[in-house]
Each structure stands twice: as C-alpha cells, then as structure tokens.
Amino acid sequence: MMIVDTIEALREVLNFERSSRHRVGLVPTMGALHAGHRSLLERARVETEVVVASVFVNPAQFGPSEDYLDYPRDLDSDSAQCRDARADVLFVPDVSQIYPREPLTRVHVEGLADRYEGSARPGHFDGVALVVAKLFNAAGACRAYFGQKDAQQLAVVRRMVQDLNQPVDVVACETVRDADGLALSSRNAYLSGEQRERALCLPRALFAMRDASDPDPRSLERLGAGMLDEADSTDYLACVDPETFEPAPSLPALAIGAIRVGRTRLIDNVMIEARS
Ligand code: AMP
C-alpha cells in the first residue's frame, strides 16, 4: 500500500492508473477506522481496481464548541486496517495541504444542508461539501463510497455531484451495526458502558418505527420520541424524504434521529417501507 500526503502525488498516481483503464474507488474518512469503514473499503475492492482510502479530520466541519481537538486519531491502526482491506493507496494530507489558505469559497447545498443535522450543527455540511469537493478534485473521476449511516451527508454529496457535474459515481453502503443494534461510529469510543446501554434507545426507537403497522409518519414520530427517555436530550426524530430531507407526508420514508448521551452525540437512521 502506497501512503501519499500531497494532492500532487495523489493526482499523479491516479492519473497513471486511469490511463491504464483502471477504475478508482475512493473511500473518504476521518480515521479511527472500524468495521463500518472497512465495509466501504471492501465494497470498493470488489468494484474497482484501485482503492484509495483518505484519512483527514476536517476542521471545517466541526463547530467551535465541538470535538475537533479530541476526535480520536490513530494513524497506525488506520493504516494497518487499510492494508488488511487491501487498499492500494492511503491519502493522509495535513491541514495545510487541504487548506493552504483560509477558503473564501463556500459549497452550500441550499435547504438540504440547513435541516436536521444542518440546523443542529450550523456550517457542518458546508465544511463537509467543501472537503469532499476538494477530495474529488484531487482524486479525479472515481466511484466514491459513503455510508448510509450519515444519510444526510450522503444526500448532500449526491446533490453536490449532480449540481457541479463532478465525474463521480456516489455509492451508498449499508450501515454496519454491533450485535445489539448500535450503529458503529468513531465517536462510540467516548461512551462509558452505562452510556452505551442508554445509547441503544436510538436504534430501538428507529426499529420500532420501522416495524410498527401504523402508516402515518407523524404518529410513527410520536411512537419513536416516546422511546428516547434514556437519552440526555433529543435533537430530532423525524420521518423524511431520503433525497430532500423534507418531512415525508407518507411512507416510504427515512426515519432519522439524533440524541445526546453524556457529551456524545449520536445519529442513526432506518428506512421505513410503505405498509403492504
Ligand atoms: P467518518 O470517518 O465518520 O467521517 O466516516 C467515513 C465514512 O464511513 C462515511 O461515509 C460514513 O458514512 C461511513 N461510516 C461511518 N460509520 C459507518 C457505519 N457504521 N456503517 C457504514 N458506514 C459507516
């Protein structure tokens, strides 16, 4: 596995590979890799000839009171996992490589970036869209693998790619969960044993909404909200259209939720099909 830390070196490698008609699979991450990230790498390995993992903790997507400095970082473990997953290239730029100057350019996906996660974390999706646009510019034409776990991020990236005609196929990968249902997340490392137990209320609420026979999204939201008592607070729980993140008037819908347990913020989502 080749480790590169400059955009120039990445471009050179990937342009060469594309000139041999090799497809590039890009897996953008913030590191602290777990089985969720590995599932993206494995899918890229099956579908493309050159698998590139990027590890970059993007300051632009963290709010001033968020966990940028504390975010778990473990490059040794990340590179071992990328090697195990048979990635070809690990791209690990430092902040000055991605942000040589304070950017004046904003990438704002109007509306989509303002609801739910966007409203709970102002500026978050502008930071995500900016860094993903930069990674796509650095990598060039590729298939890019994103987790359904971050469903609104996926919708923002898909819309950005369409709006900017970026030469990227966005591939959505299913959420990987622990056996008890908790979605894997690098931030789960912040949870104590007792907090982790309480965090399970979020997937349980989403699964209950999915499995209920009620066809009305608003009453499903009430059902789910009633199951979140163990969280310290709830940012939102809603049934939305998975592309626009507007409230869904009917099923099918994506049930999305965000809670806080201690100092940890958890998000999750589950698709609810139309009732038969
Ligand atoms: P992150 O490092 O948290 O920015 O995540 C990098 C990529 O991995 C994103 O596309 C996430 O949606 C995806 N991802 C994170 N957790 C999971 C999970 N539990 N299952 C599937 N994909 C995930």
Boltz pocket constraint, residues with backbone or C-beta under 6 A from the ligand:
constraints:
  - pocket:
      binder: B
      contacts: [[A, 28], [A, 29], [A, 30], [A, 31], [A, 35], [A, 36], [A, 37], [A, 39], [A, 40], [A, 145], [A, 146], [A, 147], [A, 148], [A, 149], [A, 150], [A, 173], [A, 174], [A, 175], [A, 176], [A, 177], [A, 183], [A, 184], [A, 185], [A, 186]]
      max_distance: 6.0
